[in-house]
């Protein structure tokens, strides 16, 4: 997995006019994530002018050497563990928009010709959601140089709006459009400067290491050896990011737009070597029962269903749940209770399905990712049925795209 929650420029951010209204937001696909700006097009002269080139001129650049790639798919850099961290879920928000990002290591490589050599690269899938509608799907390419630095070889980007392809802005490929960019030095030090993307007029980003040797609070406890960097994307606000062993890009913040991103769960980093708790299984069952019960005309039955879900959640959380996932589930359970009290059948059904999604994120600590994705597919099919019943054509189109993206992942 790329472990890179990605970047999106303001051009990719959806305005309030394009957000879904009149339906309950899926809180399970939210919690504490950031829009990570991608890089929109701009004239080359403008791109160079807006980039912090003058700082690099002081001698901090560490990416000016021409890398060699003898074993490019052997990624051993602990701060960019793309081949060992196979799947990661990030949750957060940008203003009032709840965001979800998923990155998954795919079971194939690609050969890219650059600088007279054929470089085999790792392939990773990135999927971004905003208020549970698809925003972006990207296929990213990475390779490690012989010195231990990880290089970014490009991405195939598809941006969406209301379930339809909007554009492919941000797409680039090393060798075709320009050079690869260093995305993580072998041994980052304070003051190091490097450019993960360096094709002015298409994509550009300059990163400066601000702190090393940090300890951060991860989903499963303290994580040492993290670094903090400051990123200056082209035509976007400055970002602060934290990279941590076992996660890669762990947290990101854009102060100017109140965006925040954090890793909610990573596989296998956060796997618990025990069986899935019975209480978590009971919570999933209660959520499915509540969804089935949403068709009942007896509100006492729906209130009883909400109470059953709440009791199951109280039991499941006692087994320990990562903080970000606990927040998402708690909100969804509250929404279910509120919908029952308000006698809002549509909101009740959506909240029950939200709880299913949130439970699957928690299950990643105990269950194989492919099995969880199988369950996700079934839940997204149920989401599509809800959107069809509500006459939400854009939602249905988005659901279909998400289902296809999940099917494209390794099935084992």
GUMAR-866055 format. One record per atom (N, C-alpha, C, CB): x, y, z; residue in one letter. Coordinates in steps of 0.1 Angstrom, whole numbers, plus 2048, in hexadecimal, padded with zeros to 3 digits. Each point is the difference from the previous one (the first is absolute). Glycine has a CB too. Example, Ala and Ser with C-alpha at 12.3 -4.5 7.8 and 13.67 -1.06 7.14 Angstrom:
residues 2
8847C784Ea 7F780C800a 80980C800a 7ED7F480Ca 80F8177EDs 80980B800s 7F880B808s 80C7FA7EAs 
This chain:
residues 412
8087F4800x 7F880C800x 80980C800x 7EE7F480Cx 80D8177EDx 80880C7FFx 80280780Dx 7F88027E9x 7FE7FC821x 80180780Cx 80180F7FEx 80A7EC80Ax 7F18187EBx 80080F7FDx 7F28047FEx 8177FF7F6x 7E3808813x 7F2804800x 7FD8097F4x 7FF7FD819x 80C8077E0x 7FE8077F4x 7FE80F802x 7F67EC7F6x 80981B7FEx 7FF80E800x 7F58047F7x 818803806x 7E08077FEx 7F68057F7x 80180F800x 7F07EC804x 80F81B7F0x 80080E800x 7F2805802x 8148007F0x 7EB80D812x 7F3806801x 7F77FD7F4x 80A81280Ex 7FC7EB7E7x 7F97FD7F4x 7F87F2801x 81180D7F3x 7F57EB816x 7F97F3802x 7F680080Cx 8157F57F7x 7EC816811x 7F780080Bx 7F28037FCx 81280780Fx 7E47F27F6x 7F28027FCx 7FB80C807x 7FD7E87FBx 7FB8207FEx 7F980C807x 7F47FA807x 8098117EFx 7F17F8819x 7F47FB808x 7F57FD7F6x 80780E813x 7F97F97E1x 7F57FD7F7x 8007F27FBx 8018187F9x 80A7E1807x 8017F37FBx 7FF7F580Ax 80E8097EEx 7F07FB81Fx 7FF7F680Ax 7F27FB801x 81280B80Dx 7EC7E97F8x 7F37FA801x 7F980780Bx 8087EA7F8x 7EB819806x 7F780680Ax 7F57F6802x 8078187FAx 7F27EA812x 7F47F9802x 8027F1804x 7F580F7F0x 8177ED813x 8027F2804x 80B80080Ax 7F97F77EAx 8077FF81Fx 80A80080Bx 80E7FD7FAx 7ED7F8810x 81D80F7F5x 80D7FE7FCx 8057F3806x 8058187FEx 8037E07FBx 8057F3805x 80C803809x 7F87F47ECx 80580C821x 80B804809x 80B7F5801x 7EF80D80Dx 80D7E77EFx 80A7F5801x 80B8037F6x 7EF7F0807x 80E8187EFx 80A8037F6x 80580E802x 7F67F17F0x 80C81281Dx 80480E804x 8087FF80Dx 7ED80B7F4x 818800811x 80580180Dx 80B809803x 7F97EA801x 8128167F8x 80A80A803x 80A8017F5x 7FD7FC817x 8008067DDx 8097FF7F4x 80180E7FAx 7FA7E87FCx 80F8197FBx 80280D7F9x 7FF7FE7F1x 80E808813x 7EF8037E7x 8018007F1x 80F8027FEx 7E98097FBx 81E7EE7FEx 80E8027FEx 8008067F2x 8087EE810x 7FC81E7EDx 7FE8067F4x 8087F87F5x 7FD81680Bx 7FD7E97E9x 8077FB7F5x 80480C7F8x 7F37EA7FFx 8138147F6x 80680B7F9x 7FA8047F3x 8157F980Cx 7E58127F4x 7F98047F3x 80A8067F6x 7EB80480Dx 8107FE7E7x 8088057F6x 80380F801x 7F77EE7F1x 81481780Bx 80380E800x 80C8027F7x 7F8803818x 8098097E2x 80B8037F7x 80E7FD807x 7F28117F4x 8187EA805x 80C7FD806x 80680B808x 8047F07EEx 7FC81C80Cx 80680C807x 7F980380Dx 8068097EAx 7ED7F5816x 7F880380Cx 8037F580Bx 7EE80B7F3x 8147E9809x 8037F5809x 80D802807x 7F37F07F2x 817814806x 80D803806x 80080C809x 80B7F67ECx 7ED814811x 80080C808x 7F97FD80Dx 7FF80E7EBx 7F77E9815x 7F97FE80Dx 8077F6809x 7EB8057F4x 81E7F3806x 8077F6808x 80B807808x 7FB7EE7EFx 80880C81Dx 80B806808x 80E7FD7FCx 7F07FF813x 8138057E0x 80C7FD7FAx 80C806808x 7F57FE7EAx 80980E81Bx 80B807806x 8067F880Cx 7F68167F9x 8017E380Fx 8057F980Bx 8097F47FCx 7EB80680Cx 8117F47E8x 8087F57FCx 80E8057FBx 7EB7F47F9x 816818803x 80C8057FBx 80B80280Bx 7F380B7EEx 8097F481Ex 80980180Cx 8087F4802x 7F181080Ax 80B7E57EFx 8097F4801x 7F97F4807x 81380F800x 7E07F2803x 7F97F5807x 7FB7F57F8x 7FA810810x 8077F17E2x 7FB7F57F8x 8077F3801x 7F98127F0x 8007E3812x 8067F3801x 7FC7F77F4x 800802819x 7F98047DEx 7FA7F87F5x 8078037F2x 7EA7FE80Dx 8228087F3x 8068047F4x 8087F57F9x 800817809x 8037DE7FFx 8087F57FAx 7F77F87F6x 80F7FF815x 7F77FA7E2x 7F87F77F7x 8007F3807x 80780D7EBx 7ED7EE819x 8007F3807x 8027F47F7x 7F080A810x 8157EB7F5x 8017F47F9x 7F67F6807x 8188047F9x 7E37F37FFx 7F57F7805x 8047F17FDx 7EF8127FDx 8197E880Cx 8037F27FEx 7F57F6804x 818806803x 7E17FE808x 7F57F8806x 7F5809804x 8107EE808x 7EA8197EEx 7F680B803x 7F47FC807x 80880A7ECx 7F47E9814x 7F37FC807x 8037FC80Ex 7F67FA7EAx 81680681Ax 8037FC80Ex 80080D808x 80E7EC7F9x 7E681780Cx 7FF80D808x 8037FD80Fx 7EE8097EFx 81D7FC816x 8047FE80Dx 80080C809x 80E7ED7F8x 7EF81F802x 80080D807x 7F47FF80Ax 80A80C7ECx 7FA7F5821x 7F57FF80Ax 7F680B800x 8107F480Ex 7F38187ECx 7F780B800x 7F78007F4x 81080D80Dx 7F27E97EAx 7F87FF7F4x 7FE7F17FDx 8088167F7x 7F27E3812x 7FF7F1800x 7F57FB7F6x 8087FF817x 7FA8057DDx 7F57FD7F6x 7FE7F17FDx 8068157F6x 8047E380Cx 7FE7F27FDx 7FC7F780Cx 8108037EEx 7F280381Ex 7FD7F880Cx 7F3805806x 8187FD804x 7E480F7FAx 7F3805805x 7F67FF7F4x 80B810812x 7ED7E67EEx 7F97FC7F4x 7F38087FEx 80A7E9802x 7F181C809x 7F38077FFx 7FF80A80Bx 7F57EC7F5x 806820809x 7FE80A80Ax 7F48087FEx 818801803x 7E1802808x 7F48097FFx 80380C808x 7F07EC7FEx 80D8207FBx 80280D807x 7F2807800x 8188017F8x 7E6805813x 7F3807802x 80280E805x 7F57EA806x 80281F7F6x 80180E805x 7F68097F9x 8177FC803x 7EC8107FCx 7F780A7FBx 80780C7FAx 7F07F9811x 80880D7E6x 80480D7FAx 7F4809801x 8117F57F0x 7F081481Ax 7F4808803x 7F57F7805x 8078117EFx 7EE7F080Ax 7F47F7804x 8007F37F8x 7F3815806x 8167EA7F1x 8007F37F8x 8087F5807x 7FF80E7EBx 7FB7E7817x 8077F5806x 8077F87F5x 7EF7FF813x 81D7FE7F0x 8097F97F6x 8047F2804x 8088177F9x 7FB7E17FDx 8057F3803x 80A7FD7F4x 7EB7F880Cx 8218037F8x 80A7FC7F6x 8037F1803x 8098187FDx 7F97E07F8x 8057F3802x 80B7FE7F6x 7E97F7807x 8228037FEx 80B7FC7F7x 8027F1801x 80B817802x 7F87E37F3x 8017F17FFx 80B7FC7F7x 7E87FD805x 8217FB800x 80B7FA7F7x 7FA7F67F6x 811803813x 7F18007E1x 7FB7F77F5x 80A7F47FEx 7F38137F5x 8087E2805x 8087F47FEx 8078007F2x 7F07F4810x 8158177ECx 8078017F3x 80A80B801x 7EC7F77F4x 81D808803x 80A80B7FEx 7FF8057F2x 8107F6811x 7F78157ECx 8018067F3x 80E8047FDx 7E8808802x 81C7F77F1x 80D8047FCx 80080D7F9x 8077E87FEx 800822807x 80080E7FBx 80F8027FBx 7ED80880Fx 8147FD7E5x 80D8037FAx 80380F803x 7FD7EE7EEx 80F813819x 80480E803x 80F800800x 7EB80480Ex 81B8077EDx 80E802800x 8087F47FAx 7FD80F814x 7FD7EB7E2x 8077F57F9x 7FF7F3807x 80F8107F8x 7EA7EF813x 7FE7F3807x 7F27FD802x 81580480Cx 7E87EF7F5x 7F27FB803x 7FF7FE80Fx 7FE7F57E9x 7F981281Dx 7FE7FF80Fx 7F37FA803x 80E815803x 7F37E0804x 7F47F9805x 7FA80780Cx 8087EA7F7x 7EC81A809x 7FA80880Bx 7F57F9807x 8078157F4x 7F77EE819x 7F57FC807x 7F38077FCx 80F7FA814x 7E68007ECx 7F38067FCx 7F680080Cx 8047F87E8x 7F781481Ax 7F780280Cx 7F38077FBx 814801810x 7E17FB7F6x 7F38067FDx 7FC80A80Bx 7F97EB7F3x 80382180Ax 7FB80A809x 7F28037FDx 81780A803x 7E07F6807x 7F28047FDx 7FC80A80Bx 7FB7E97F7x 7FF822804x 7FC80B809x 7F18037FFx 81780A7FDx 7E37F780Fx 7F2803801x 7FE80D807x 7FB7E7801x 7FA8207FBx 7FC80C807x 7F17FF803x 81280E7F5x 7EA7F2818x 7F27FD804x 7FB7F37F9x 7FC819803x 80D7DE7FCx 7FE7F37FAx 7FC7FF7F2x 7F97FB816x 80A8107E3x 8007FF7F1x 80E7FF7FBx 7EA80D7FFx 8187EC7F6x 80D7FF7FBx 80680D7FBx 7FA7E87FAx 81281B80Ax 80780C7FBx 80B7FD7F6x 7FA80B816x 80E7EB7EEx 80C7FD7F8x 8047F2801x 807818803x 7FE7E27F2x 8077F4800x 80D8027F9x 7EA7F2800x 821809806x 80D8027FAx 8087F3801x 800819805x 8087E47F1x 8097F5800x 80E806801x 7F07F07F3x 81780E818x 80D806803x 80B7F67FDx 7F680F811x 8167F67ECx 80C7F87FDx 80C805808x 7F77FC7E9x 80F7FA81Ex 80C803808x 80B7F67FFx 7F080A810x 81C7FA7F2x 80C7F8800x 80A80580Ax 7FC7FA7E7x 80C7FD81Ex 80B804809x 80D7FF7F9x 7F37F8814x 8158137EEx 80D8007FAx 80A7F8808x 7FB8177F7x 8117E7804x 80A7F8807x 80580680Dx 8077F87EAx 7F7816818x 80480680Cx 7F580080Bx 80F80F7F2x 7E67EB80Bx 7F57FF80Ax 7F580B7FFx 8117F580Ex 7F18157E9x 7F680A7FEx 7F57FA7F7x 811813803x 7E27F1800x 7F57FC7F8x 7FC80B7F6x 7F87F1813x 80680B7E0x 7FD8097F6x 7F27FE7FAx 8188017FAx 7E280A802x 7F28007FBx 8018017F1x 7F780B815x 8037EB7E4x 8017FF7F2x 7F48047F8x 8107EE804x 7E6817804x 7F48067F9x 7F37FA805x 80E8047ECx 7E780080Ex 7F37FC804x 7F68017F4x 805806818x 7F27F17E7x 7F58017F7x 7F4804808x 8097EE7F1x 7F281E80Dx 7F5806808x 7F38017F9x 81280D80Cx 7E37F07FBx 7F38027FBx 7F880880Bx 8007EB7F0x 7FC82180Dx 7F9808809x 7F17FF7FCx 813810804x 7E47F0807x 7F27FE7FEx 7F880B806x 8047E7800x 7F081B7FBx 7F780A805x 7F27FA7FEx 80F8147FCx 7E97EA80Fx 7F37FB7FFx 7FF7F37F8x 7F7817801x 8137E0802x 8007F37FAx 8047FF7F1x 7EF7FB810x 8168117EBx 8058007F2x 80E8057FFx 7E98057F9x 81E7F67FDx 80E8047FEx 80180F7FDx 8067E97F8x 80181E810x 80280E7FEx 80C8037F7x 7F6804817x 8167F77EDx 80C8027F8x 80A7F6805x 7FB8187FCx 8117E97FEx 80C7F8804x 80B809805x 7F97EE7F0x 80481E815x 80A809805x 8097FA80Ax 7F18137FBx 81C7EF805x 8097FA809x 8077F47FBx 7F2809812x 80A7F27E3x 8067F47FAx 80E8047FAx 7EA7F67FBx 820801808x 80D8027FAx 8087F3801x 800819806x 80A7E67F2x 8087F4800x 80F8037FEx 7EC7F37F7x 81C808811x 80F8027FFx 8047FA7F2x 80480081Ax 8068077E0x 8057FB7F3x 7F88067F5x 8077EB80Bx 7EC8177F7x 7F78057F5x 7FF80F802x 7F47EA7FEx 80981A80Fx 7FD80E802x 80C808807x 7E87FA802x 8217FE804x 80B806808x 8067F6809x 7F58167FFx 8137EE80Ax 8077F7809x 7F87FA80Bx 81580C7FBx 7EF7E980Bx 7F97FC80Dx 80480A80Bx 8007E87F9x 7F8818812x 80380980Bx 8037F880Dx 7F28127F5x 8187F2812x 8027FA80Dx 7F480380Ax 8198027FDx 7E17F3808x 7F5802809x 8047FE80Fx 7F17F97EDx 81B7FF815x 8057FE80Dx 80F7FE800x 7E97F7807x 81F8117FFx 80E7FE800x 8047F3808x 8048197FFx 8077E27FFx 8047F4807x 80280280Fx 80C7F87EBx 7FA813818x 80280480Fx 7FD80F801x 8117EE803x 7E28157FEx 7FC80F801x 80680780Cx 7EB7FA7F4x 81A812809x 80580980Bx 7F980D7FFx 8177F47FFx 7E981380Cx 7FA80D801x 8078097F6x 7FA7FD818x 7FE80A7DFx 8058097F6x 8017FA7F2x 80D80A812x 7F27E87EDx 8007FA7F3x 7F48057F8x 80A7EB80Ax 7F98187E9x 7F68047F7x 8007F77F4x 803818807x 7F17E47F4x 7FE7F87F5x 7F38027F9x 80F7EF80Bx 7F080C7E9x 7F48037F8x 7F97F37FBx 80A8167F9x 7EC7E680Ex 7F97F47FCx 7FA8007F2x 7FB7FD818x 80180F7E4x 7FB8027F2x 80780D7FBx 7E97F5805x 81C80A7EFx 80980A7FBx 7FE8027F1x 8107FC813x 7E48067E8x 7FD8027F2x 7F880D7FFx 8007E77FBx 807825805x 7F980D800x 7F68017F5x 81580A80Ax 7E07FB7F9x 7F58027F7x 7F77F4800x 80F80D7F2x 7F57E8814x 7F77F4802x 7FF7FD80Fx 8077F77E9x 80480681Dx 8007FD80Fx 80D805806x 7F17EB7FCx 80E81A810x 80C805807x 7FD80080Ex 80780E7ECx 8037ED81Cx 7FF80180Fx 80E7FF806x 7E97F57FFx 81981480Ax 80D800807x 7FE7FE80Fx 80A80F7EFx 7FE7E8817x 7FF7FB80Ex 80C804807x 7F17ED7F9x 80D818814x 80B803809x 7FE7F880Dx 8038177F5x 8077E280Fx 7FF7F980Dx 80280A80Bx 8097EB7F6x 7ED815813x 80080980Bx 8047FA80Ex 7EF80D7F4x 80E7E680Ex 8047FA80Cx 8017F17FEx 7F481180Dx 8157E87FAx 8027F27FFx 8007FA80Fx 80E8027EAx 7F17F1817x 8017F980Dx 7F3802808x 8198027FFx 7DC8017FBx 7F4803807x 7F97F3804x 7FD8157F4x 7FB7EB817x 7F77F5804x 7F28057FEx 8117F7810x 7E68017E9x 7F28047FEx 7F77F5806x 80780D7EBx 7ED7F7817x 7F67F7805x 7F97F97F5x 7FD80E815x 8067E67E9x 7FA7F87F5x 7F37F9804x 8177FD7F6x 7E27FC800x 7F47F9804x 8037F580Ax 7F88057E9x 8147F5817x 8037F580Ax 80980480Bx 7FC7F07EDx 80781D814x 80980480Ax 80B80A7FBx 7FC7EB80Cx 80E8187FCx 80A8097FCx 8097FB7F5x 800809818x 8038007DFx 8097FC7F4x 80C80A800x 7EC7F77F3x 82080380Fx 80C809800x 8068007F2x 8047FA819x 8068107E6x 8078017F3x 7F98077F5x 80A7EB806x 7EC81D7FEx 7F88087F6x 80880D7FCx 7EA7F6809x 8128107ECx 80580D7FCx 7F58097FCx 8157F57F8x 7ED818809x 7F780A7FCx 8058087F4x 7F7801818x 8018017DEx 8058087F5x 7F680B7FCx 80C7EB7F7x 7F981E801x 7F780B7FBx 8017FF7F1x 80480F814x 7F07F07E6x 7FF7FF7F1x 7FA80C7FAx 7FE7E7803x 80881D7F2x 7FB80B7F8x 7FC7FB7F2x 80F81080Dx 7E47ED7F2x 7FB7FB7F3x 7FF80C7F6x 7F47ED80Bx 80A8107E9x 7FE80B7F6x 7F1804801x 8127F67F0x 7EC817811x 7F3806800x 7F77FB80Bx 8028027E8x 8047FB824x 7F87FB80Bx 80680580Dx 7F97EC7F3x 800812818x 80480580Dx 80B7F7805x 7EA80A805x 81F7FC804x 80B7F8806x 7FA7F5809x 80F8157FFx 7F77E0801x 7FB7F4808x 80B7FC80Ax 7F17F97EDx 80B80381Ex 8097F980Ax 7FC7F1800x 80381680Ex 8077E27F1x 7FD7F1800x 80A7FA80Ax 7F88007E8x 8037F481Dx 8087F8809x 8017F27F9x 7F980D815x 8137EE7EAx 8027F27FBx 8057F880Bx 8068087E9x 7F57EC818x 8047F780Cx 8027F27FBx 7F280E80Fx 8187EB7F7x 8027F27FDx 7F37F7801x 818803807x 7E67F57EFx 7F47F7800x 7F48077FAx 8097F6814x 7F88167E9x 7F58087FAx 8048077F3x 7F6802817x 8168047E9x 8038097F6x 7F980E803x 8027ED7EFx 7F7818808x 7F980D803x 7F57FD80Ax 8048097E9x 7FF7FC823x 7F87FD80Cx 7F580B803x 8147F3809x 7F08197F5x 7F780C804x 80380B7F7x 7FE7F9817x 7F880F7E5x 80280C7F8x 7F780B804x 8087F17EDx 7FC81B812x 7F880C804x 80380B7F6x 8017F9818x 7F480E7E4x 80080C7F8x 7F980B808x 8017F37EAx 80781581Ex 7FA809809x 7F680A7F9x 8147FE80Ex 7F08067E5x 7F880B7F9x 7F27FB7FDx 8158087F7x 7E97EB808x 7F37FB7FCx 7FA7F780Bx 8068027E8x 8007FE824x 7FB7F880Bx 7FE7F17FCx 7F4814808x 8167E77F1x 8007F27FCx 8097F9809x 7FB8067E8x 8017ED81Bx 8087F8809x 7FE7F17FCx 7FE811812x 80D7E87EDx 8007F27FDx 8087F880Ax 7FF8067E8x 7FC7EE81Bx 8077F7809x 7FE7F27FCx 7FE811812x 80C7E67EFx 7FE7F27FEx 7F77FA80Ax 8177FF7F5x 7DF7FA807x 7F67FA809x 8047F2803x 7EE80F7F8x 8167E97FEx 8057F2802x 8087FC7F4x 7EB7FB80Ex 8207FE7F5x 8097FB7F5x 8027F1802x 80B8167FFx 7F67E37F5x 8027F2800x 80D7FD7F9x 7E77FC7FFx 8227FC808x 7FE7F980Cx 80480780Dx 8037EC7F3x 80182180Cx 80680780Cx 7F67FF80Cx 80C80F7F0x 7E77F280Ex 7F780080Bx 7F97F3803x 7FD8187FBx 8077DD7FEx 7FA7F3802x 8027FB80Ex 8037FB7E8x 7F380081Ex 8017FA80Ex 8007F17FEx 7F481480Bx 8157E57FAx 8027F27FEx 7F67F8809x 8188037FAx 7DC801806x 7F57F8807x 7F47FF7F8x 809808816x 7EE7F07EDx 7F37FF7F9x 7F880C801x 8017E7803x 7F681B7F3x 7F780C801x 7F77FE80Cx 8018037E7x 7FE807821x 7F77FF80Cx 7F17FD7FCx 80F81180Cx 7EB7E77FCx 7F27FD7FEx 7F780C800x 8047EA80Bx 8008207FDx 7F880D801x 8008077F3x 805801819x 8067FF7E0x 8018077F3x 7F77F97F6x 818808805x 7E97EB7FBx 7F77F87F7x 7F1803803x 8127EE7FEx 7EB81380Fx 7F2803804x 7FC80D7FBx 8037F1814x 8068197ECx 7FD80D7FCx 7FD8007F1x 80F80A812x 7F97EF7E6x 7FD7FF7F2x 7F27FA7FDx 8197FE7FCx 7E47F780Bx 7F37FA7FFx 7F5809804x 80B7EA805x 7F781E806x 7F5809804x 7FE80B7F6x 8067FB818x 80580A7E1x 7FF80A7F6x 7F87FB7F4x 81680A808x 7ED7EA7F4x 7F87FA7F5x 7F27FE803x 8157F57F8x 7E8806814x 7F27FF805x 7F980D800x 8077ED80Ex 80081E7F6x 7FA80D800x 7FD8057F2x 80C805815x 7FD7F87E2x 7FE8047F2x 7F37F97FAx 8198047FDx 7E67EF806x 7F57F87FCx 7F3805806x 80F7EC7FDx 7F2818810x 7F5805807x 7FB80E7FDx 8087F2812x 8008157E5x 7FC80E7FCx 7F38007F8x 819806800x 7E37EE7FBx 7F48007F8x 7F47FE809x 80D7F67EDx 7F580881Fx 7F47FE809x 7F980D802x 80C7EE80Cx 7E68117F6x 7F880B803x 7FE80280Fx 7F57FE7EAx 8127FA81Ex 7FF80180Fx 80D807805x 7F27EA801x 80C822803x 80B808805x 8067FA80Dx 7F68147F5x 8027E5812x 8057FA80Cx 80B7F57FCx 7EA80480Cx 8147F67E9x 8097F67FBx 80D8067FCx 7EE7F17F9x 81181B801x 80C8077FCx 80880580Cx 7F58067EAx 8047FF820x 80680580Cx 8077F4807x 7EF813802x 80B7E27FEx 8067F4806x 80C7FC7F8x 7EA7F8809x 8168097EAx 80C7FD7F8x 80B809803x 7F17F87EEx 80C815814x 80B80A803x 8067FD80Ex 7F48117F2x 8037EB817x 8057FD80Ex 8097F37FFx 7EB80A80Ax 8117EC7EEx 8087F47FFx 80E8047FAx 7EB7F27FDx 8158167F9x 80D8047FAx 80880880Ax 7F68017E9x 80480881Fx 80780780Ax 8067F780Ax 7F18137FCx 8087E3809x 8057F6809x 80C7F87FBx 7E97FF80Ax 8157FD7E9x 80B7F87FAx 80D8097FFx 7EF7F27F3x 80F81B809x 80C8097FFx 80680280Ex 7F580B7ECx 8037F681Ex 80680180Ex 8097F4803x 7EC80E807x 8107E67F5x 8087F4802x 80C8007F7x 7EB7F4806x 8148107EEx 80B7FF7F6x 80B80A804x 7F07F97EEx 80C813817x 80B80A802x 8087FC80Dx 7F18127F5x 80A7E6813x 8077FB80Cx 80C7F87FCx 7EB80180Ex 8157F97E6x 80B7F87FBx 80C8097FBx 7F07ED7FBx 80D820804x 80A8097FBx 7FF8037F2x 80F7F8811x 7EF8157EBx 7FE8047F2x 80980C7FEx 7E87F77FFx 81F80A7F6x 80880C7FDx 7F780D801x 80F7F27F1x 7F7818814x 7F880C803x 7F88067F5x 811805811x 7F57FB7E3x 7F98067F4x 7F47F77FCx 81680B7F9x 7EC7E8808x 7F57F77FCx 7F580180Bx 8107F17F4x 7F4810819x 7F680180Ax 7F880D7FFx 80F7F480Fx 7F78177EDx 7F880C7FDx 7F67FE7F5x 81480E808x 7F07EC7EDx 7F77FE7F5x 7F57F7804x 8138037F0x 7EF7F2817x 7F67F7803x 7F680780Ax 80F7EC7FCx 7F681B80Ex 7F880680Ax 7F680A7F9x 8127FD811x 7F380A7E6x 7F780A7F9x 7F57F87F8x 8148107FEx 7F07E67FBx 7F67F87F8x 7F57FA809x 8127FB7EFx 7F280081Dx 7F77FA809x 7F680B805x 8117EE807x 7F581E7FCx 7F880B804x 7F68047F5x 81280880Fx 7F27F87E5x 7F78037F5x 7F57F67FFx 81380A7F4x 7F07E980Ex 7F57F6800x 7F680380Ax 8107EF7F8x 7F4814814x 7F680380Bx 7F880D7FDx 8107F5810x 7F78157EBx 7F980C7FCx 7F67FE7F5x 81480D807x 7EF7EB7EFx 7F77FD7F5x 7F47F8805x 8138007F0x 7EF7F7819x 7F57F9806x 7F7809808x 80D7EB801x 7F981E807x 7F880A807x 7F880A7F7x 8117FE813x 7F58057E2x 7FA80A7F7x 7F67F97F6x 81480E802x 7EC7E47FFx 7F87F97F6x 8038027F2x 7EE800811x 81F8017ECx 8058027F3x 8067F37FBx 805818805x 7F27E17F3x 8047F27FCx 80C8007F7x 7E87FA802x 8198107F5x 80B8017F6x 80D802808x 7F18097EEx 80F80081Bx 80C803808x 8047F4809x 7FA819800x 7FB7E0805x 8037F4808x 8077F57F8x 7EB80680Ex 8107F87E6x 8077F67F7x 80E8047FDx 7EA7FA7F6x 818813807x 80E8047FDx 8097FF80Cx 7F780F7EFx 8047F481Dx 8087FF80Bx 8047F2803x 7F581480Ax 8027E37F4x 8027F1803x 80B7FC7F6x 7E97FC808x 8178087ECx 80A7FC7F6x 80D807803x 7EF7FD7EFx 81180F816x 80C807805x 8077F780Bx 7F68177FBx 8027E480Dx 8067F880Bx 8077F37FBx 7EE80980Fx 80C7F17E6x 8067F57F9x 80E8047FBx 7E97F77FAx 8178147FFx 80D8047FBx 80A80380Bx 7F480A7ECx 8087FC81Ex 80980380Bx 8057F4807x 7F4815804x 8037E17FDx 8047F3807x 80B7F97F7x 7E97FE80Ax 8168037E9x 80A7FA7F7x 80E806802x 7EE7FB7F0x 812812812x 80D806803x 8077FB80Dx 7F88157F4x 7FF7E9816x 8057FA80Cx 8057F27FEx 7F180F80Dx 8077E97EBx 8047F27FDx 80D7FF7F9x 7E87FB7FEx 81D80F7FCx 80D7FF7F9x 80B7FC80Ax 7F98117EFx 8057F281Ex 80A7FC80Ax 8007F1802x 7FD81680Bx 7F97E37F1x 7FF7F2803x 7FE7F77F4x 7F6806815x 8057FF7E0x 7FC7F87F4x 8088047F4x 7E97FE809x 81A7F87EEx 8078037F4x 7FA80B7F8x 8077E8800x 8018217FAx 7FB80B7F8x 7F77FC7F5x 81480C806x 7EF7E97F3x 7F87FB7F5x 7F27FC805x 8157F97F4x 7EA801818x 7F37FC805x 7F880D804x 80A7EA809x 7FD8207FCx 7F980C804x 7FB8077F3x 80E803814x 7FA7FD7E1x 7FC8057F4x 7F47F97FAx 8178077FCx 7E87EC806x 7F57F87FBx 7F3805807x 80F7EC7FCx 7F2816811x 7F5806808x 7FC80E7FCx 8067F1813x 8058177EAx 7FE80D7FBx 7F78007F3x 81680880Bx 7EE7EF7ECx 7F87FF7F4x 7F27FE802x 8147F77F5x 7E8800814x 7F27FE803x 7FA80C806x 8057E8804x 80281F805x 7FA80C806x 7FE80B7F6x 80B7FA815x 7FF8077E1x 7FE80B7F6x 7F57FC7F6x 818805802x 7E57EE7FCx 7F47FD7F9x 7F4804807x 80C7EC7F6x 7F3812817x 7F5805808x 7FF80F7FFx 8027EC80Fx 80981B7F1x 80080E7FFx 7FA8057F3x 81480180Ex 7F07F77E7x 7FA8047F3x 7F17FE800x 8167F97F5x 7E57FD812x 7F27FE801x 7F980B807x 8047E7800x 80281E80Bx 7FB80C807x 7FF80C7F7x 8097F7815x 80280B7E3x 80180C7F7x 7F67FF7F5x 818802806x 7E67F17F5x 7F67FE7F6x 7F2803805x 80E7EF7F5x 7EF80D817x 7F3802806x 7FD80F803x 8027EA80Ax 80981D7F8x 7FF80F803x 8008087F3x 80B7FC816x 7F77FD7DFx 8018087F3x 80C8087FEx 7E8801801x 8237FB806x 80D807800x 8087FA7F5x 7FF805819x 8008007DAx 8077FA7F5x 80F802801x 7EC8057F2x 818807813x 80F802802x 8057F780Ax 7FD8187FAx 7FC7E5811x 8047F780Ax 8027F27FBx 7F580E811x 8017EE7E7x 8017F37FAx 80C7FE7F7x 7E77FF800x 81C80C7F8x 80C7FF7F7x 80C800808x 7F480D7EFx 80D7FA81Cx 80C800808x 8027F2807x 7FD819804x 7F87E1800x 8007F3806x 8067F67F7x 7EC80680Ex 8107FB7E5x 8057F67F6x 80F8027FEx 7EA8007F5x 81B80C80Bx 80E8027FEx 8087FB80Cx 7FB8147F3x 8007EE819x 8067FB80Cx 8017F0800x 7F881580Dx 7FD7E57EFx 7FF7F2800x 80B7FB7F6x 7E7800805x 81A8067EFx 80A7FC7F7x 80E802805x 7F08067EEx 81280481Ax 80E803805x 8037F580Ax 7FE8197FDx 7F97E380Bx 8037F580Ax 8027F37F9x 7F280C811x 8077F17E5x 8027F47F8x 80E7FF7FAx 7E77FF7FCx 81E80D801x 80D8007F9x 80C7FD809x 7F78117F1x 8067EE81Cx 80B7FD80Ax 8037F1800x 7F981480Ex 8127E87F8x 8037F1801x 7F57F9808x 8188057FFx 7E47F07FCx 7F57F9807x 8057F580Ax 7F38047EBx 8197FE819x 8067F780Ax 80A807809x 7FD7EC7F1x 
